Amino acid sequence: MPTITLFFSELCKDIFRVTYTLFKIMIPMLIIIKIVEELGGIILISQLLGPLMNSVGLPDSMSLVWATTLLTNIYGGLIVLINMDETLTVAQASILGSMMLLAHTLPIEATIAKKAGVSLWATLFLRIGGSLLLAWLLHLSYQYTDTLQHEAVILWKPEVSADTSYLGWLIKQTSSLFMVFIVISILLFTLKILKLLGIEKLMAWLLKPFLRLLGISKEATSLTIIGITLGLAFGGGLLIHEAKQGHIKARDVFTAIMLLNLLHSLIEDTLLILLIGADFNTIFWGRLIFSIAVISLLSQVVRRLSPTFCEAYLYKSVVPIKHG
């Protein structure tokens, strides 16, 4: 009985630490994003992004879709897209979808990465630069092969809440935060069970060759998998917790977070983008291969850099300094 009590006592403490860390980031950022949206910040950013759209084969109007996605989330970008009188080819939908998958919800997700010790500028450069690079490569390949030039069919339109008041927004955000709490609780409970059963060690052993290629340590394995499948907020939140405990080295946290920056929420987000008529092979396998290639290269470069340079510009330890 004492063992069970200790198990759930530690679980509750972990749940509180992880959700408290995440909510400290998410709640202020949600308020800031709402203020920026109300002041017309999204429109301004879309005007700045307009010229970039042509370079990747998209109409200027898609800048508003991507700007909304960058500051809010994929759902927000989809709502803007479906309310536009714009017809896209499957190639264009795949390019736009890939950009949305790699770079979205940046105010929150970049802040989560920063809390894990990863440079804010490194995160923004990787996500925005990576999304533009992938979009450009896809545009060239579609142009060269003349494929996927038929019209994309939007299969689903997300519901737009009729309540546009501040109270309605508050209720929606509170509901979302509650779901984050529930998911975090389930994840931490599952992780503890996996550790007890030894499954976590088995997974680490099976993925060791793949992780070695990316430069991710076995200590960060299960948390990285969680982030890839469910989302950066969940995987990142758990990584912050482990990093602060000193269980994972700063460089390993950096590599794991950078992978999650490009490759997270692989199931839900892929399904969302499929519904705007994008090509599955592009947004799933293309994103997967691109992410692995970029992070493999990045990890090799980081290994050759001096610790002083890395700590100044790329990452730092978040283990609290003990005084006395």
DOLO-784621 format. One record per residue (C-alpha): residue number from 1; residue in three letters; x, y, z. Coordinates in steps of 0.02 Angstrom, whole numbers, plus 32768, in hexadecimal, padded with zeros to 4 digits. Example, Ala and Ser with C-alpha at 12.3 -4.5 7.8 and 13.67 -1.06 7.14 Angstrom:
# residues 2
  num  residu    px    py    pz
    1     ALA  8267  7F1F  8186
    2     SER  82AC  7FCB  8165
This chain:
# residues 324
  num  residu    px    py    pz
    1     MET  8000  8000  8000
    2     PRO  8089  8080  802A
    3     THR  80D6  805D  7F80
    4     ILE  8032  8085  7F27
    5     THR  801C  8121  7F90
    6     LEU  80CD  8159  7F65
    7     PHE  80AD  8135  7EAC
    8     PHE  8013  81A5  7EA4
    9     SER  8061  8229  7F15
   10     GLU  80F4  823A  7E9E
   11     LEU  807F  8236  7E09
   12     CYS  8017  82C6  7E4D
   13     LYS  80B4  832C  7E70
   14     ASP  80F2  830E  7DBE
   15     ILE  8049  833C  7D73
   16     PHE  8048  83DE  7DD6
   17     ARG  80FB  840B  7DA5
   18     VAL  80E1  83E9  7CEB
   19     THR  8037  843E  7CDA
   20     TYR  806D  84D2  7D46
   21     THR  8106  84EA  7CD6
   22     LEU  809D  84E0  7C38
   23     PHE  800F  854E  7C76
   24     LYS  808B  85D5  7CAB
   25     ILE  80BC  85DC  7BF4
   26     MET  8017  85BD  7B9D
   27     ILE  7F9F  862E  7BFC
   28     PRO  8001  86D2  7BE7
   29     MET  8026  86A7  7B30
   30     LEU  7F6F  8682  7B0B
   31     ILE  7F42  872F  7B4E
   32     ILE  7FCE  8783  7AEB
   33     ILE  7F9A  872A  7A4B
   34     LYS  7EE5  8763  7A64
   35     ILE  7F1E  8817  7A7B
   36     VAL  7F8C  880F  79DE
   37     GLU  7EFB  87C5  797D
   38     GLU  7E83  884E  79B8
   39     LEU  7F01  88D6  7989
   40     GLY  7F12  8894  78D7
   41     GLY  7FBE  8848  78EF
   42     ILE  7F94  87B0  7885
   43     ILE  7F63  881D  77F0
   44     LEU  8007  887D  77FE
   45     ILE  8070  87DE  7803
   46     SER  8011  8797  776D
   47     GLN  803E  8832  7708
   48     LEU  80F5  8819  7730
   49     LEU  80ED  8761  7700
   50     GLY  8092  877F  765B
   51     PRO  812D  8785  75E9
   52     LEU  816C  86E0  7630
   53     MET  80D0  8684  75F6
   54     ASN  80F8  869F  753E
   55     SER  81A6  8656  7555
   56     VAL  815A  85B0  758C
   57     GLY  80CF  85AE  7509
   58     LEU  803F  85ED  7573
   59     PRO  7FC7  8680  755A
   60     ASP  7FE9  871E  75C2
   61     SER  7F47  8700  7622
   62     MET  7F92  8664  7673
   63     SER  8001  86D7  76DB
   64     LEU  7F69  86FE  7748
   65     VAL  7F4C  8643  7763
   66     TRP  8001  8625  7795
   67     ALA  800B  86C2  7802
   68     THR  7F70  8689  7861
   69     THR  7FBB  85DB  7874
   70     LEU  8061  8621  78B2
   71     LEU  8010  8688  793C
   72     THR  7F7C  8619  7969
   73     ASN  7F75  8564  792E
   74     ILE  7F4B  84F4  789A
   75     TYR  7E91  84FE  78C0
   76     GLY  7E9A  85BC  78B6
   77     GLY  7EF2  85B3  780E
   78     LEU  7E71  8538  77CB
   79     ILE  7DE2  85AA  77FD
   80     VAL  7E31  863A  779B
   81     LEU  7E50  85C7  7705
   82     ILE  7D9F  8584  76F7
   83     ASN  7D58  8634  76FC
   84     MET  7DC0  8669  7666
   85     ASP  7D82  865F  75B4
   86     GLU  7E24  860F  757B
   87     THR  7E3E  856C  751B
   88     LEU  7EDF  850D  7537
   89     THR  7F2C  847A  74DC
   90     VAL  7F5C  83DE  7540
   91     ALA  8011  8415  752C
   92     GLN  7FEB  84C1  7576
   93     ALA  7F83  8476  7603
   94     SER  8014  8401  762A
   95     ILE  8091  8491  762B
   96     LEU  8022  84FE  7699
   97     GLY  7FFA  846A  7709
   98     SER  80B3  8442  7720
   99     MET  80D6  84F6  7752
  100     MET  8047  84F1  77D0
  101     LEU  8086  844C  7818
  102     LEU  8137  8488  7833
  103     ALA  8110  8538  7872
  104     HIS  8076  8558  78DD
  105     THR  8049  8595  798D
  106     LEU  80F6  85E3  7999
  107     PRO  80D9  8658  7A2D
  108     ILE  80AC  85C5  7A9E
  109     GLU  8117  853A  7A56
  110     ALA  81B4  85A5  7A44
  111     THR  81A0  85DC  7AF9
  112     ILE  8190  8526  7B31
  113     ALA  8231  8500  7AD3
  114     LYS  8285  8595  7B29
  115     LYS  8250  8555  7BD3
  116     ALA  82A8  84B2  7BA8
  117     GLY  8347  8517  7B8E
  118     VAL  8340  8526  7AD0
  119     SER  8364  85D0  7A82
  120     LEU  82C8  862B  7A49
  121     TRP  831F  8667  79AA
  122     ALA  835C  85B7  7981
  123     THR  82AA  8577  798E
  124     LEU  825F  8602  7923
  125     PHE  82E9  85F2  78A0
  126     LEU  82D3  8536  7894
  127     ARG  8215  8538  788B
  128     ILE  81FA  85CD  7818
  129     GLY  8296  85AE  77B0
  130     GLY  8275  84F4  77AA
  131     SER  81C1  850A  7771
  132     LEU  81F6  8581  76E6
  133     LEU  8283  850D  76AF
  134     LEU  8210  8476  76A8
  135     ALA  818A  84DA  764C
  136     TRP  820B  8516  75CC
  137     LEU  824E  8466  75B0
  138     LEU  819D  8423  7599
  139     HIS  8174  84B0  7520
  140     LEU  820D  8487  74B6
  141     SER  81E5  83CE  74B5
  142     TYR  8130  83EA  7483
  143     GLN  8165  8462  73FB
  144     TYR  81E9  83EB  73B8
  145     THR  8178  8351  73B9
  146     ASP  80D6  83AE  7390
  147     THR  8079  8344  7411
  148     LEU  7FE3  8363  7483
  149     GLN  7FA6  83F4  7418
  150     HIS  7EEE  83C4  7426
  151     GLU  7E78  8424  7498
  152     ALA  7E7D  83FE  7552
  153     VAL  7DD9  83D2  75A6
  154     ILE  7DB9  840F  7657
  155     LEU  7D68  837C  76B0
  156     TRP  7D3C  83CE  7755
  157     LYS  7D1B  8479  779B
  158     PRO  7D3D  8498  7854
  159     GLU  7CAF  84E1  78B7
  160     VAL  7CBD  859A  78DA
  161     SER  7C7C  85C5  7986
  162     ALA  7BE4  8636  797F
  163     ASP  7C18  8686  7A23
  164     THR  7C9E  8705  79F7
  165     SER  7C97  8760  7A9E
  166     TYR  7D28  8768  7B17
  167     LEU  7CC6  86F7  7B8D
  168     GLY  7CB3  8676  7B03
  169     TRP  7D6D  867F  7AE0
  170     LEU  7D94  866B  7B9A
  171     ILE  7D23  85D1  7BA8
  172     LYS  7D74  8583  7B0E
  173     GLN  7E25  85A0  7B4F
  174     THR  7DFA  855F  7BFD
  175     SER  7DB3  84C1  7BAF
  176     SER  7E52  84AA  7B49
  177     LEU  7EC1  84C0  7BE2
  178     PHE  7E5A  8440  7C42
  179     MET  7E73  83C2  7BB5
  180     VAL  7F2F  83E5  7BBB
  181     PHE  7F2A  83BB  7C76
  182     ILE  7ECE  8318  7C55
  183     VAL  7F45  82E3  7BCA
  184     ILE  7FE0  830D  7C32
  185     SER  7F9A  82A7  7CC4
  186     ILE  7F7C  8210  7C54
  187     LEU  8027  8220  7C03
  188     LEU  8085  8229  7CA8
  189     PHE  8024  8196  7CEF
  190     THR  804A  8131  7C52
  191     LEU  8102  815F  7C59
  192     LYS  810F  8123  7D0D
  193     ILE  80BC  807E  7CE1
  194     LEU  8130  8068  7C4C
  195     LYS  81C6  8085  7CBC
  196     LEU  8188  8005  7D3B
  197     LEU  816B  7F82  7CB3
  198     GLY  8213  7FA5  7C61
  199     ILE  81BE  7FCE  7BBB
  200     GLU  820F  8079  7BB7
  201     LYS  82BC  8027  7BB8
  202     LEU  8286  7FAF  7B2D
  203     MET  824A  8042  7AC2
  204     ALA  82ED  809D  7AE0
  205     TRP  8350  8003  7AAB
  206     LEU  82EA  7FEC  7A0C
  207     LEU  82F9  80A3  79DC
  208     LYS  83B0  80B4  7A0D
  209     PRO  83F6  80AD  795A
  210     PHE  8376  812B  791B
  211     LEU  8393  819F  79AF
  212     ARG  844F  8193  799D
  213     LEU  843C  81D2  78EB
  214     LEU  83DC  826A  792C
  215     GLY  844A  8281  79C5
  216     ILE  83BC  8264  7A41
  217     SER  83E9  8207  7AE1
  218     LYS  8386  8173  7B23
  219     GLU  834E  81DD  7BB8
  220     ALA  82E9  824C  7B42
  221     THR  82A2  81BE  7AD9
  222     SER  81F3  81A5  7B20
  223     LEU  81D6  8260  7B38
  224     THR  8208  8281  7A83
  225     ILE  8190  81FA  7A46
  226     ILE  8104  824B  7AAA
  227     GLY  8129  82F3  7A5A
  228     ILE  8131  82A9  79AB
  229     THR  8089  8252  79BC
  230     LEU  8027  82CA  7A2B
  231     GLY  8077  8376  7A20
  232     LEU  8106  83E5  7A54
  233     ALA  80A7  842A  7AEA
  234     PHE  809B  837C  7B37
  235     GLY  8147  833A  7B08
  236     GLY  8197  83E3  7B28
  237     GLY  8143  83F5  7BD1
  238     LEU  8185  834C  7C08
  239     LEU  8232  8375  7BC4
  240     ILE  8235  8417  7C29
  241     HIS  820D  83B3  7CC5
  242     GLU  8295  8332  7CA4
  243     ALA  8314  83B7  7C72
  244     LYS  82F7  8418  7D14
  245     GLN  8311  8378  7D77
  246     GLY  83B9  8362  7D1F
  247     HIS  8384  82BA  7CD4
  248     ILE  83A9  82F0  7C21
  249     LYS  8441  8351  7BE4
  250     ALA  8426  83FD  7B9A
  251     ARG  8467  83C9  7AEE
  252     ASP  83F2  8332  7AEA
  253     VAL  835F  83A2  7B1A
  254     PHE  8390  8419  7A8E
  255     THR  8394  838F  7A0A
  256     ALA  82EF  8344  7A47
  257     ILE  8298  83ED  7A4A
  258     MET  82DA  841B  799E
  259     LEU  8296  8377  7959
  260     LEU  81EE  839A  79AC
  261     ASN  81EF  8449  7962
  262     LEU  81E3  83FB  78B5
  263     LEU  818F  8356  78DC
  264     HIS  8105  8355  795E
  265     SER  804D  8328  796B
  266     LEU  806B  82B5  78D7
  267     ILE  7FBE  8266  78E0
  268     GLU  7F44  82F5  7902
  269     ASP  7F9A  837C  789B
  270     THR  7FB3  830A  7805
  271     LEU  7EFA  82DD  7804
  272     LEU  7ECC  8395  780E
  273     ILE  7F35  83C4  7777
  274     LEU  7EF6  832E  7714
  275     LEU  7E48  8379  7722
  276     ILE  7E79  8410  76B7
  277     GLY  7EA3  839C  7626
  278     ALA  7F60  838B  7643
  279     ASP  7FC2  82F4  7608
  280     PHE  7FE2  8276  7694
  281     ASN  808F  8242  7657
  282     THR  80C6  82F8  7658
  283     ILE  8087  832C  7702
  284     PHE  80B0  828A  775D
  285     TRP  8147  8237  770D
  286     GLY  818B  82D8  76C5
  287     ARG  8184  832D  776F
  288     LEU  81CC  8294  77C6
  289     ILE  8260  8282  774F
  290     PHE  8282  833D  774C
  291     SER  827F  8349  780A
  292     ILE  82F3  82B5  7823
  293     ALA  836C  82F6  779F
  294     VAL  8372  83A6  77E9
  295     ILE  8387  836D  789E
  296     SER  840A  82EA  786E
  297     LEU  846F  8374  781B
  298     LEU  8450  83EC  78AB
  299     SER  8486  836D  792F
  300     GLN  8527  834C  78D1
  301     VAL  854D  8406  78C8
  302     VAL  8526  8422  7980
  303     ARG  859C  8396  79B4
  304     ARG  862A  83F3  795F
  305     LEU  8604  849A  79B1
  306     SER  8656  84D0  7A54
  307     PRO  85EC  84C5  7AF3
  308     THR  8608  8580  7B0E
  309     PHE  85BC  85AB  7A64
  310     CYS  8529  8535  7A7E
  311     GLU  8502  8579  7B2B
  312     ALA  8509  862C  7AE8
  313     TYR  849E  8616  7A4C
  314     LEU  8445  856E  7A47
  315     TYR  841B  8525  7AF1
  316     LYS  843D  852B  7BAA
  317     SER  841F  84BF  7C41
  318     VAL  837D  84DF  7CA1
  319     VAL  83B0  847F  7D3C
  320     PRO  8394  84F6  7DCF
  321     ILE  8436  8532  7E20
  322     LYS  8441  84FC  7ED5
  323     HIS  8485  857F  7F4C
  324     GLY  84DC  855B  7FEC
